[in-house]
Amino acid sequence: MHPASSVIFFTAASGAGYGLLAWLGLCAAFDLLPPEPLFGFVALGLATVLITGGLLSSTLHLGRPERAWRAFSQWRSSWLSREGVAAVATYVPALALALGWIVLRRLDGVFAVSGLAAAAMSVVTVFCTAMIYQSLKPVRQWNNRWTVANYLLLALYSGGILITLLTLIFGLFRPLFAETTLAALVTAAAGKALYWRSIDAETPRSTLRSATGLTDFASVRLFEAPHTEANFIMREMGFSIARKHARKLRGIAVIALFALPAVLLLAAVAWAGGRPGLAVGAALAATISAGIGVGVERWLFFAEATHTSMLYYGERA
Amino acid sequence: MTGLPASPSPKRLGLVIDLDTCVGCHACATNCKEWNAGGISGPLTDINAYQAEQRGVWFNRVFSYEANGGDCGSRTVHFPKNCLHCEKPECVTVCPTGASYKRAEDGIVLIDPDKCIGCKLCSWACPYGARELDEDQGVMKKCTLCVDKIYNTNLPEEDRVPACVATCPTKARHFGDFNDPLSDVSRLTRERGGFDLMPETGYQPTSKYLPPRKAAPTPPATKLNAVSNAVENPFLRWIDRALSR
């Protein structure tokens, strides 16, 4: 599948944004962070920028972006529509949380409930995003039971890195943040490994024989394509550059997304007490590395995916 | 509404494509482009139409496959492919805007070009690759089963069939109602073993394909009366051959 950069940026940025928002909402609800206005402004602001930037970027790949508002109407059947509705609905508890945190300087009562609601809606939105992919039967690498788990775990992990970094900068750090982030990192890495193992081991359900129905023949192969130039289907579904380098790219993703940040997070925890400057540096490096890693991971998620329509063009699916 | 019609449609219109008689002439694809470039789907934009890297929207594309082995011998199978107007078209249910829909009255799957936002998700959801983006208009396009032709009372009745069916020189394409057991398409599907493409995806395509006929059993090699090659004299060899007939 063609990896459109706007969609990669959208899923990575809004995933991290919703992850951060979920963490902030939970911290507010369980009294783990004080109602410090400047921290609230920066942290909730960063979450909002990531979420909104991602959502706006996702409209860039539309043929008619000016009609994007229509995408809120079909939530009964469409995961893409549900994602849009959930994304907009999440702004309500997020704004209430911001009101308490930044303006009224209190995180009790209704604001704690808003925090819980914002966390829950963040999870729901990322779940809807992942279901867009997991529900697509023609793409076996997406129609896989690990897809949703991967999206949710990576969102929580990338949000966790951001809250570790921000609390270190503002002197509000608790080891709990880094520990939970590390737990999310390990679970996300395991989920990704299981996903890769699953798509590698799977036998494709459809073949050129089932696609053409020429099952009485022992073998079928493409003799002549319908046209000499690549068409929309071939350009959209037939992307194959990453599949060629899948092993190396997976290695890069594992190192940048999981291995390096794990070491850097441990260093940040060690330095958090005595050398806060170094701790912030380590957390910042972990954030940058994970940012690159999630970009590669998301790019691979698209580029490794194959579509049954390409069977007709003589490719594997 | 992108929900599917609650009850089965009274008519189920679709095509039967005969892989036995299709000669791969591309007339169906050409006439499809011709009709639909001007009908309700028009224009079917071509970009770089007269130069390299030409790309444009076609609803119908004709593949050719080399099929070998098994009961059927070996042959070239020409394979036209367009939208199959599935009973469970997930290209419709994934549509976030309601632009895609399946008609309750006859099961035709259509796109409302005024509502489509060009998100391409329907093309991802179609296992058959039947939906294409019109880059110029920024909306998705697909086979309409010539909905603006088959019901067009300005045309003589015999012309109210999809353009691809009307033009096929070998009558490899048939159009009709699969709910009517006496229709050509139902009869052909029944008698010739019409099948679904990729049944494992569960989309339940309405249109069917007819298989290439089985190869006639190879006649046992006729035993020629042995002509003695041992005879060296050419005249005697000729006598032997002539009398052996």
Chai-1 contact restraints between the chains, C-beta under 6 A:
chainA,res_idxA,chainB,res_idxB,connection_type,confidence,min_distance_angstrom,max_distance_angstrom,comment,restraint_id
A,L62,B,I117,contact,1.0,0.0,6.0,A-B,restraint_1
A,L62,B,G118,contact,1.0,0.0,6.0,A-B,restraint_2
A,L62,B,C119,contact,1.0,0.0,6.0,A-B,restraint_3
A,G63,B,G118,contact,1.0,0.0,6.0,A-B,restraint_4
A,G63,B,G138,contact,1.0,0.0,6.0,A-B,restraint_5
A,G63,B,V139,contact,1.0,0.0,6.0,A-B,restraint_6
A,R64,B,I117,contact,1.0,0.0,6.0,A-B,restraint_7
A,R64,B,G118,contact,1.0,0.0,6.0,A-B,restraint_8
A,R64,B,G138,contact,1.0,0.0,6.0,A-B,restraint_9
A,R67,B,I117,contact,1.0,0.0,6.0,A-B,restraint_10
A,A68,B,I117,contact,1.0,0.0,6.0,A-B,restraint_11
A,R70,B,T97,contact,1.0,0.0,6.0,A-B,restraint_12
A,R70,B,K115,contact,1.0,0.0,6.0,A-B,restraint_13
A,A71,B,P96,contact,1.0,0.0,6.0,A-B,restraint_14
A,A71,B,T97,contact,1.0,0.0,6.0,A-B,restraint_15
A,S73,B,G98,contact,1.0,0.0,6.0,A-B,restraint_16
A,Q74,B,T2,contact,1.0,0.0,6.0,A-B,restraint_17
A,Q74,B,P96,contact,1.0,0.0,6.0,A-B,restraint_18
A,Q74,B,G98,contact,1.0,0.0,6.0,A-B,restraint_19
A,R76,B,G3,contact,1.0,0.0,6.0,A-B,restraint_20
A,S77,B,T2,contact,1.0,0.0,6.0,A-B,restraint_21
A,S77,B,G3,contact,1.0,0.0,6.0,A-B,restraint_22
A,S77,B,T93,contact,1.0,0.0,6.0,A-B,restraint_23
A,S78,B,T2,contact,1.0,0.0,6.0,A-B,restraint_24
A,S78,B,V94,contact,1.0,0.0,6.0,A-B,restraint_25
A,S78,B,C95,contact,1.0,0.0,6.0,A-B,restraint_26
A,S78,B,P96,contact,1.0,0.0,6.0,A-B,restraint_27
A,L80,B,P96,contact,1.0,0.0,6.0,A-B,restraint_28
A,L80,B,L121,contact,1.0,0.0,6.0,A-B,restraint_29
A,S81,B,P96,contact,1.0,0.0,6.0,A-B,restraint_30
A,L136,B,W124,contact,1.0,0.0,6.0,A-B,restraint_31
A,L136,B,A125,contact,1.0,0.0,6.0,A-B,restraint_32
A,K137,B,T201,contact,1.0,0.0,6.0,A-B,restraint_33
A,P138,B,P127,contact,1.0,0.0,6.0,A-B,restraint_34
A,R205,B,E200,contact,1.0,0.0,6.0,A-B,restraint_35
A,S206,B,M198,contact,1.0,0.0,6.0,A-B,restraint_36
A,S210,B,M198,contact,1.0,0.0,6.0,A-B,restraint_37
A,A211,B,M198,contact,1.0,0.0,6.0,A-B,restraint_38
A,T212,B,F79,contact,1.0,0.0,6.0,A-B,restraint_39
A,G213,B,F195,contact,1.0,0.0,6.0,A-B,restraint_40
A,G213,B,L197,contact,1.0,0.0,6.0,A-B,restraint_41
A,G213,B,Y209,contact,1.0,0.0,6.0,A-B,restraint_42
A,L214,B,A67,contact,1.0,0.0,6.0,A-B,restraint_43
A,D216,B,G70,contact,1.0,0.0,6.0,A-B,restraint_44
A,D216,B,D71,contact,1.0,0.0,6.0,A-B,restraint_45
A,D216,B,C72,contact,1.0,0.0,6.0,A-B,restraint_46
A,F217,B,A67,contact,1.0,0.0,6.0,A-B,restraint_47
A,F217,B,G69,contact,1.0,0.0,6.0,A-B,restraint_48
A,F217,B,G70,contact,1.0,0.0,6.0,A-B,restraint_49
A,F217,B,C72,contact,1.0,0.0,6.0,A-B,restraint_50
A,A218,B,G69,contact,1.0,0.0,6.0,A-B,restraint_51
A,A218,B,G70,contact,1.0,0.0,6.0,A-B,restraint_52
A,S219,B,N68,contact,1.0,0.0,6.0,A-B,restraint_53
A,S219,B,G69,contact,1.0,0.0,6.0,A-B,restraint_54
A,V220,B,Y65,contact,1.0,0.0,6.0,A-B,restraint_55
A,V220,B,A67,contact,1.0,0.0,6.0,A-B,restraint_56
A,R221,B,E66,contact,1.0,0.0,6.0,A-B,restraint_57
A,F223,B,S64,contact,1.0,0.0,6.0,A-B,restraint_58
A,F223,B,Y65,contact,1.0,0.0,6.0,A-B,restraint_59
A,F223,B,E66,contact,1.0,0.0,6.0,A-B,restraint_60
A,F223,B,T76,contact,1.0,0.0,6.0,A-B,restraint_61
A,E224,B,S64,contact,1.0,0.0,6.0,A-B,restraint_62
A,P226,B,R61,contact,1.0,0.0,6.0,A-B,restraint_63
A,P226,B,V62,contact,1.0,0.0,6.0,A-B,restraint_64
A,P226,B,F63,contact,1.0,0.0,6.0,A-B,restraint_65
A,E229,B,Q54,contact,1.0,0.0,6.0,A-B,restraint_66
A,F232,B,E132,contact,1.0,0.0,6.0,A-B,restraint_67
A,F232,B,L133,contact,1.0,0.0,6.0,A-B,restraint_68
A,I233,B,G129,contact,1.0,0.0,6.0,A-B,restraint_69
A,T308,B,P127,contact,1.0,0.0,6.0,A-B,restraint_70
A,S309,B,G129,contact,1.0,0.0,6.0,A-B,restraint_71
A,Y312,B,F63,contact,1.0,0.0,6.0,A-B,restraint_72
